[in-house]
């Protein structure tokens, strides 16, 4: 098994991350504009640095975070890598999967994506998520894992 | 949706469930409505507001019940049960029959009126992630339960040891009947108990006193805030102390410290006796049975198959005399006593005998221990100490220069403890078990059978990535297990070995 090759997520994931970032920063932007109007400072003293920060969050970060994510489905296990700042590289053997979710929240559905979540009995990493999969791919992955469990291949 | 596959047709819960939910919601909201109406009973609020508010609440509750019915569906497939929910955010959960340990049907007074039940599929995943279907007819509930049992029988019929579990899932913590043969594994006599208590030095009583003082401050406050009260005390004592001189002051301090130690010692002794009086651990058919306590005698059963890992701890001083404590990590869903101490104060030989019953290995002379990466501890020491040294440098050039010694001392302590940690932390893998030992003065050893682990994660912060070390987190049911600060390539190697071991045994085939 080649340990080090990872499959990238669907490129639409960048857009999902971007939309999420935009939704998250709206309050901050409103606050910055309010402060700009209220504060007796030269034009742009508040809004310029904030805008730069927000631009970074929307334009730069999603792509970076996307590049850091990846997953790999092998015969009997699922490997998920995520995190730009704190990197987490998790492996869950199918034999330990308790149940499987395929979730698609509104933003993901907009771009035809879904998140696969596998749940284990462990207290740490009780649920491990693979975001940014094409909905059909997520369903196919679920079927693979489910079939593996049903066949009891490991035991 | 395109996932018909073999998932069966999408079914909905019973529409009467809307009525049950709505009735429940209105009942729960009744108090709020009453409060609202009461609050609005004022001259300046027109009557129609008082009457429309409850109507709006009822409409909202009924609407909510309709939506929560509409958004829930389930499929009974050949291999799994699927539960789908959500209108805008969609969730589809698949629960393989093989993972369902039991199906429980529960009904409330309201649901019984409509002949409905709530179905809960119990997997081993621990409390909040269990899947429920509310509400279906009693007949449908029974059908689902049968379906799951049949499917499970079919799946586990070919190969794999038969899993006999009580149909009601009550294999948990019911004390065994008296007729069962039980054999004592570990017991503490009074002498052992007192020795143990002597090591349990505790200043808890002062915390209790302080809290109590805060509670009853109002009783004392007339005295405390009264000037005369203090003048009187200080006047008397102060003159007295001044007269007696420095020698008496020192004697007083020593006496005070002695009293403190004595109180801590006695507290520890009393607490230990109350908790662990006549500690008795027995081996029964199902597993371990522990009884202990003086005033409240607790009786806990720990089924053998629930034991996930063993932890051997000790104290800084008792370690030198060869005393250790043993506790088990047990499944989180275990509703009984959260503490799984099975031998609080025992010799290594006694502990080894108890652990042997569980089949968990303990490290021996053959065990090849691995040390963590020194860089991890160096970094941690630097992060702790450098800011303090900077403060010290700042202080040294200020008028308060004598105080510069304090941060230097603390920095030294931090660096020293990190060094000691690096010396003490270690881990090892044998054929079936993973060992990890952490701790500064009182090392704690965790022994986890590898097949009891559920996932392995390599976690790295930015510093760890730069320096090339990592932390290994293991998914253990009911507990935590991690190895911090080992080289990345080593972490990968450990993970690969552990995974190969876990992947070879399916969850449903784990010894139960």
Interface residues (C-beta under 8 A of the other chain):
Chain A: X3 X76 X77 X85 X86 X87 X88 X89 X90 X91 X92 X93 X94 X95 X96 X97 X98 X99 X100 X101 X102 X103 X104 X105 X106 X109 X119 X120 X121 X122 X123 X124 X125 X126 X127 X128 X136 X139 X142 X143 X146 X147 X149 X150 X152 X153 X154 X155
Chain B: X2 X3 X5 X79 X80 X86 X88 X89 X90 X91 X92 X93 X94 X95 X96 X97 X98 X99 X123 X124 X125 X126 X129 X131 X155 X158 X159 X160 X331 X332 X453 X454 X455 X456 X457 X458 X459 X460 X461 X462 X465 X473 X474 X475 X476 X477 X478 X479 X480 X481 X482 X492 X495 X496 X499 X502 X503 X504 X505 X506 X507 X508 X509
